[in-house]
Amino acid sequence: MTKDDIVEAIVKKTAIAKKDAAEALNTIIEEITKTLSKGGDVTLTGFGTFKVGARAAREGRNPKTGEKIKIPAMKTPKFKAGKGLKDAVR
């Protein structure tokens, strides 16, 4: 399913304009992104929680040459599915 598919599903279920559905979805994505970039969590009850995780710096290898490389520490987005989503997938 793509972003456009989600917009179409919103249009069918709510009978709002496609432009408004796309704007609503984009706003949701922007707000989740903004909150995560500030280090916050986003919890959608029954669906799941978006969090920011930390990865420590480590040493890796270039797969082509086998040369050792340093991989810097970084923050990564993480998602943990909620009970409602887990039950729906089972």
C-alpha positions as CSV (number, residue, x, y, z in Angstrom):
1,M,0.0,0.0,0.0
2,T,1.3,3.4,-0.9
3,K,0.6,6.9,0.4
4,D,-1.7,7.5,-2.6
5,D,-3.6,4.3,-1.7
6,I,-4.1,5.6,1.8
7,V,-5.4,8.9,0.5
8,E,-7.9,7.1,-1.7
9,A,-9.1,5.0,1.2
10,I,-9.6,8.2,3.3
11,V,-11.6,9.7,0.4
12,K,-13.8,6.6,0.1
13,K,-14.5,6.3,3.8
14,T,-15.0,10.0,4.6
15,A,-16.3,11.5,1.3
16,I,-13.9,14.4,1.7
17,A,-12.0,15.9,-1.2
18,K,-8.8,14.1,-2.3
19,K,-6.8,17.3,-1.8
20,D,-8.0,17.6,1.9
21,A,-7.3,13.9,2.6
22,A,-3.8,14.2,1.1
23,E,-3.2,17.4,3.2
24,A,-4.4,15.6,6.4
25,L,-2.1,12.7,5.8
26,N,0.9,14.9,5.0
27,T,0.2,16.9,8.2
28,I,0.2,13.7,10.3
29,I,3.5,12.6,8.8
30,E,5.0,16.0,9.3
31,E,4.0,16.2,12.9
32,I,5.3,12.7,13.7
33,T,8.6,13.6,12.0
34,K,8.9,16.9,13.8
35,T,8.2,15.3,17.2
36,L,10.8,12.5,16.6
37,S,13.4,15.0,15.4
38,K,13.0,16.8,18.7
39,G,13.6,13.4,20.5
40,G,9.9,12.9,21.5
41,D,7.7,9.9,21.3
42,V,4.4,9.6,19.4
43,T,1.8,7.1,20.7
44,L,-1.2,6.1,18.7
45,T,-3.3,4.1,21.1
46,G,-4.1,0.7,19.6
47,F,-1.7,1.2,16.7
48,G,1.7,1.7,18.1
49,T,4.5,4.0,19.3
50,F,7.2,5.8,17.3
51,K,10.4,6.4,19.3
52,V,13.9,7.6,18.7
53,G,16.6,5.0,19.4
54,A,20.4,5.5,19.6
55,R,23.0,3.4,17.9
56,A,26.5,3.4,19.3
57,A,29.5,4.1,17.1
58,R,31.1,0.9,15.9
59,E,33.6,-0.5,13.5
60,G,32.5,-2.2,10.3
61,R,34.0,-3.5,7.1
62,N,33.6,-2.3,3.5
63,P,32.1,-5.4,1.8
64,K,34.0,-4.8,-1.5
65,T,37.5,-4.3,-0.1
66,G,37.3,-5.7,3.4
67,E,38.8,-2.5,4.7
68,K,37.8,-1.5,8.3
69,I,35.6,1.6,8.5
70,K,34.3,3.6,11.4
71,I,30.5,3.9,11.6
72,P,29.5,6.9,13.6
73,A,26.9,7.0,16.4
74,M,23.5,8.0,15.2
75,K,19.8,8.3,16.1
76,T,17.3,6.1,14.3
77,P,13.5,6.1,14.3
78,K,11.8,3.0,15.8
79,F,8.3,1.7,15.8
80,K,6.7,-0.7,18.3
81,A,3.4,-2.1,17.3
82,G,0.5,-1.8,19.8
83,K,-1.8,-4.5,20.9
84,G,-4.6,-3.6,18.5
85,L,-2.3,-3.8,15.5
86,K,-0.7,-7.1,16.7
87,D,-4.1,-8.6,17.2
88,A,-5.3,-7.5,13.7
89,V,-2.2,-9.1,12.0
90,R,-2.5,-12.4,13.8
